[in-house]
Amino acid sequence: MREEAVFTTTVAAPPTTCFEVAADVGQYPLWAADIKDADVIERDQDGRPSLVTFRAAAMGRSTTYTLRYDYAHAPVRLAWVQSEGDVTRVLDGSWEFFPVDDDPDRTEVRYSLTVELAMPLPGFVKRRAEGRIVHTAISDFTERVETLASS
């Protein structure tokens, strides 16, 4: 069964910084706590990562998955769909960045994620894992962009 989560927050960084951090997926292991490796397999005609294999910590073990990135709505939206995974059948999502009115140094960030696991788990376990993934992604991302914006 697919589970969907959407989280919105405001960060102290301009939208361009937010998009640059999100699109630099090869650097995720430097700042995203659960991402252990990011191997860029393909790049698009603009040199951006378009197919990336990740190794990440998940539910007390390591998982590997490959995501295909879509830059059609850049720099407002960066989307991805899973093309392969060992623990997940679906791991699709997006980052969206909206300028905050009257403050060019703040951005409303929307993170969306749809997950379907390859193995059955009780609902409360799935919801807890989902919550952790989304919370960690948002908090690690916020810390990264705000650090870059203030330097």
Contacts in CASP RR format, 6 or more apart in sequence:
PFRMAT RR
TARGET T0000
AUTHOR 0000-0000-0000
METHOD contacts of the structure
MODEL  1
MREEAVFTTTVAAPPTTCFEVAADVGQYPLWAADIKDADVIERDQDGRPS
LVTFRAAAMGRSTTYTLRYDYAHAPVRLAWVQSEGDVTRVLDGSWEFFPV
DDDPDRTEVRYSLTVELAMPLPGFVKRRAEGRIVHTAISDFTERVETLAS
S
1 116 0 8 1.000
2 90 0 8 1.000
2 114 0 8 1.000
2 115 0 8 1.000
2 116 0 8 1.000
3 114 0 8 1.000
3 115 0 8 1.000
3 116 0 8 1.000
3 126 0 8 1.000
3 127 0 8 1.000
3 130 0 8 1.000
4 112 0 8 1.000
4 113 0 8 1.000
4 114 0 8 1.000
4 115 0 8 1.000
5 112 0 8 1.000
5 113 0 8 1.000
5 115 0 8 1.000
5 130 0 8 1.000
5 131 0 8 1.000
5 133 0 8 1.000
5 134 0 8 1.000
6 110 0 8 1.000
6 111 0 8 1.000
6 112 0 8 1.000
6 113 0 8 1.000
7 110 0 8 1.000
7 111 0 8 1.000
7 134 0 8 1.000
7 135 0 8 1.000
7 138 0 8 1.000
8 108 0 8 1.000
8 109 0 8 1.000
8 110 0 8 1.000
8 111 0 8 1.000
9 108 0 8 1.000
9 109 0 8 1.000
9 138 0 8 1.000
9 142 0 8 1.000
10 100 0 8 1.000
10 106 0 8 1.000
10 107 0 8 1.000
10 108 0 8 1.000
10 109 0 8 1.000
11 18 0 8 1.000
11 106 0 8 1.000
11 107 0 8 1.000
11 109 0 8 1.000
11 141 0 8 1.000
11 142 0 8 1.000
11 145 0 8 1.000
11 146 0 8 1.000
12 105 0 8 1.000
12 106 0 8 1.000
12 146 0 8 1.000
12 149 0 8 1.000
12 150 0 8 1.000
13 105 0 8 1.000
13 106 0 8 1.000
13 107 0 8 1.000
13 145 0 8 1.000
13 146 0 8 1.000
13 148 0 8 1.000
13 149 0 8 1.000
14 99 0 8 1.000
14 104 0 8 1.000
14 105 0 8 1.000
14 106 0 8 1.000
14 107 0 8 1.000
14 149 0 8 1.000
15 75 0 8 1.000
15 76 0 8 1.000
15 97 0 8 1.000
15 98 0 8 1.000
15 99 0 8 1.000
15 107 0 8 1.000
16 75 0 8 1.000
17 107 0 8 1.000
17 145 0 8 1.000
17 148 0 8 1.000
17 149 0 8 1.000
18 95 0 8 1.000
18 97 0 8 1.000
18 107 0 8 1.000
18 109 0 8 1.000
18 141 0 8 1.000
18 145 0 8 1.000
19 74 0 8 1.000
19 75 0 8 1.000
19 76 0 8 1.000
19 78 0 8 1.000
19 95 0 8 1.000
19 97 0 8 1.000
21 27 0 8 1.000
21 141 0 8 1.000
21 144 0 8 1.000
21 145 0 8 1.000
21 148 0 8 1.000
22 78 0 8 1.000
22 95 0 8 1.000
22 97 0 8 1.000
22 141 0 8 1.000
23 48 0 8 1.000
23 49 0 8 1.000
23 69 0 8 1.000
23 71 0 8 1.000
23 74 0 8 1.000
23 78 0 8 1.000
25 38 0 8 1.000
25 40 0 8 1.000
25 49 0 8 1.000
25 52 0 8 1.000
25 67 0 8 1.000
25 69 0 8 1.000
26 38 0 8 1.000
26 40 0 8 1.000
26 49 0 8 1.000
26 52 0 8 1.000
27 38 0 8 1.000
28 35 0 8 1.000
28 38 0 8 1.000
28 54 0 8 1.000
29 35 0 8 1.000
29 36 0 8 1.000
29 37 0 8 1.000
29 38 0 8 1.000
31 140 0 8 1.000
31 141 0 8 1.000
31 143 0 8 1.000
31 144 0 8 1.000
32 136 0 8 1.000
32 137 0 8 1.000
32 140 0 8 1.000
32 141 0 8 1.000
33 57 0 8 1.000
33 136 0 8 1.000
33 140 0 8 1.000
34 56 0 8 1.000
34 57 0 8 1.000
34 58 0 8 1.000
34 133 0 8 1.000
34 136 0 8 1.000
35 54 0 8 1.000
35 55 0 8 1.000
35 56 0 8 1.000
36 55 0 8 1.000
36 56 0 8 1.000
36 57 0 8 1.000
36 62 0 8 1.000
37 53 0 8 1.000
37 54 0 8 1.000
37 55 0 8 1.000
38 52 0 8 1.000
38 53 0 8 1.000
38 54 0 8 1.000
39 52 0 8 1.000
39 53 0 8 1.000
39 54 0 8 1.000
40 49 0 8 1.000
40 51 0 8 1.000
40 52 0 8 1.000
41 51 0 8 1.000
41 52 0 8 1.000
41 53 0 8 1.000
41 66 0 8 1.000
42 49 0 8 1.000
42 50 0 8 1.000
42 51 0 8 1.000
43 49 0 8 1.000
43 50 0 8 1.000
44 50 0 8 1.000
44 69 0 8 1.000
44 71 0 8 1.000
46 71 0 8 1.000
48 69 0 8 1.000
48 71 0 8 1.000
49 69 0 8 1.000
50 68 0 8 1.000
50 69 0 8 1.000
50 71 0 8 1.000
51 66 0 8 1.000
51 67 0 8 1.000
51 68 0 8 1.000
51 69 0 8 1.000
51 83 0 8 1.000
52 66 0 8 1.000
52 67 0 8 1.000
52 69 0 8 1.000
53 64 0 8 1.000
53 65 0 8 1.000
53 66 0 8 1.000
53 84 0 8 1.000
54 64 0 8 1.000
54 65 0 8 1.000
54 66 0 8 1.000
54 67 0 8 1.000
55 62 0 8 1.000
55 63 0 8 1.000
55 64 0 8 1.000
56 62 0 8 1.000
56 63 0 8 1.000
56 64 0 8 1.000
56 65 0 8 1.000
57 63 0 8 1.000
58 87 0 8 1.000
58 129 0 8 1.000
59 87 0 8 1.000
59 125 0 8 1.000
59 129 0 8 1.000
61 87 0 8 1.000
63 85 0 8 1.000
63 86 0 8 1.000
63 87 0 8 1.000
63 88 0 8 1.000
64 85 0 8 1.000
64 86 0 8 1.000
65 82 0 8 1.000
65 84 0 8 1.000
65 85 0 8 1.000
65 86 0 8 1.000
65 87 0 8 1.000
65 88 0 8 1.000
65 91 0 8 1.000
66 82 0 8 1.000
66 83 0 8 1.000
66 84 0 8 1.000
66 85 0 8 1.000
67 80 0 8 1.000
67 81 0 8 1.000
67 82 0 8 1.000
67 83 0 8 1.000
67 91 0 8 1.000
68 80 0 8 1.000
68 81 0 8 1.000
68 82 0 8 1.000
68 83 0 8 1.000
69 78 0 8 1.000
69 79 0 8 1.000
69 80 0 8 1.000
70 78 0 8 1.000
70 79 0 8 1.000
70 80 0 8 1.000
70 81 0 8 1.000
71 78 0 8 1.000
72 79 0 8 1.000
73 79 0 8 1.000
75 97 0 8 1.000
76 96 0 8 1.000
76 97 0 8 1.000
76 98 0 8 1.000
77 94 0 8 1.000
77 95 0 8 1.000
77 96 0 8 1.000
77 97 0 8 1.000
78 94 0 8 1.000
78 95 0 8 1.000
79 92 0 8 1.000
79 93 0 8 1.000
79 94 0 8 1.000
80 92 0 8 1.000
80 93 0 8 1.000
80 94 0 8 1.000
81 92 0 8 1.000
81 93 0 8 1.000
82 88 0 8 1.000
82 89 0 8 1.000
82 90 0 8 1.000
82 91 0 8 1.000
82 92 0 8 1.000
85 91 0 8 1.000
85 118 0 8 1.000
86 118 0 8 1.000
87 117 0 8 1.000
87 118 0 8 1.000
87 119 0 8 1.000
88 115 0 8 1.000
88 116 0 8 1.000
88 117 0 8 1.000
88 118 0 8 1.000
89 116 0 8 1.000
89 117 0 8 1.000
89 118 0 8 1.000
90 114 0 8 1.000
90 115 0 8 1.000
90 116 0 8 1.000
91 113 0 8 1.000
91 114 0 8 1.000
91 115 0 8 1.000
92 113 0 8 1.000
92 114 0 8 1.000
93 111 0 8 1.000
93 112 0 8 1.000
93 113 0 8 1.000
93 114 0 8 1.000
94 110 0 8 1.000
94 111 0 8 1.000
94 112 0 8 1.000
95 109 0 8 1.000
95 110 0 8 1.000
95 111 0 8 1.000
95 141 0 8 1.000
96 109 0 8 1.000
96 110 0 8 1.000
96 111 0 8 1.000
96 112 0 8 1.000
97 107 0 8 1.000
97 108 0 8 1.000
97 109 0 8 1.000
97 110 0 8 1.000
98 107 0 8 1.000
98 108 0 8 1.000
98 109 0 8 1.000
98 110 0 8 1.000
99 106 0 8 1.000
99 107 0 8 1.000
99 108 0 8 1.000
100 106 0 8 1.000
100 107 0 8 1.000
100 108 0 8 1.000
105 149 0 8 1.000
107 145 0 8 1.000
109 138 0 8 1.000
109 141 0 8 1.000
109 142 0 8 1.000
111 134 0 8 1.000
111 137 0 8 1.000
111 138 0 8 1.000
111 141 0 8 1.000
113 130 0 8 1.000
113 133 0 8 1.000
113 134 0 8 1.000
113 137 0 8 1.000
115 126 0 8 1.000
115 130 0 8 1.000
115 133 0 8 1.000
117 126 0 8 1.000
121 129 0 8 1.000
END
